[in-house]
């Protein structure tokens, strides 16, 4: 018996050493490497199991071929070339160029926007636009809940499918793991094409759970698009039972819809292996929309060589001259973002950050609070939103650039998830987002550095060590 026990211990130690060597040889960020080493070493058995299922890095795999991306981009590229009057503001030309180098993420001029800051107004407008659809409806969502709102939207999509409108839906398999298959099967039976993103058999115990499609975007007839932080779920209208739910969604009409369409079709090729590049999905732009609003739809993927949206955030933070406002439900920034924010603050930039008073995860709240304290100590203004749970993801600077989408300021969004944001290079649009931010700030209270005793701050610092894994 003792011999078997000793053999088991030796085998386990070999597994631990092997897992640690695998982490080290992967050459990921030092903070993430150290976090995994700690979990593997200090959490017996479970640490190795967690790493095998959640930590093994598959980011180097090319999930979508470059040839397919080029083909899917071709239609929008033709329209882009014809934009002879495209004017990119000089102060953001390098940001635009940076994004444009990433798999042909192109800027488009002449965009009109409508901003929704509550679920009721957004879903009312969405249902109205769905009702008007004539050719196709494309939905790329993290969550599509089987609740009263989800069933209402599903009924509207089924009605359009029966009219002959093409309806395609991508939902994230882990984001919807509580949704019954019958909910989606009902849509399939009505003629809707439905595909899960990276389906998993055991969502809690698979490394695929680490790479999720966190996007929230919708395209209707190639003319109208929505992007932001809202999924299709009743809590975006009624709250989560304890708090109201505050989020932001943007309706776009104009050239940027080409970028949204291209994003959806790349994802559709990934889940369905169907290459859709027909010109009917990129209809001519409306001649009545003529303005200076330039926009880019920027995506991020764990399959690419660099974290695209994080790279853009870094450039924007370091380019800020007067102010930088950030609104995010989770603030667990990687070290490059921390350093860039500190650099901006020390350079005299007015940095303000709004986060929820209470996060929907205690671990995330504890770890995030240590980063927020650090920001306050450096001179940033950190506000805790009191009007409910704020799920909005906004970035804006200097009355000239703003962004809204699905990307949180945390390791998971920057490195592990498939995300999508719209970036506007336009003063009027940025000022509208600024008024929304200041309105949220008015419903927030400043973070008090002395409100928590020593043992609470110590625990926050300890949980911060695991933030790269959250």
URLINUR-V210597 format. One record per helix or strand of 2 or more residues. SS is the DSSP state (h for helix, s for strand). FROM is the first residue (numbers start at 1). LEN is the number of residues. Records with the same first field share a line. If there is no record, write none. Layout:
SS = FROM-LEN  FROM-LEN
//
This chain:
h = 2-24  30-13  46-10  66-16  90-11  119-14  148-15  181-9  203-3  207-4  235-4  256-17  279-3  308-12  335-12  362-17  411-6  427-16  454-11  467-3
s = 107-2  111-6  136-6  166-7  193-5  217-4  224-5  245-2  249-6  294-7  323-5  331-2  350-7  381-5  389-2  394-4  401-5  409-2  418-8  444-3
//
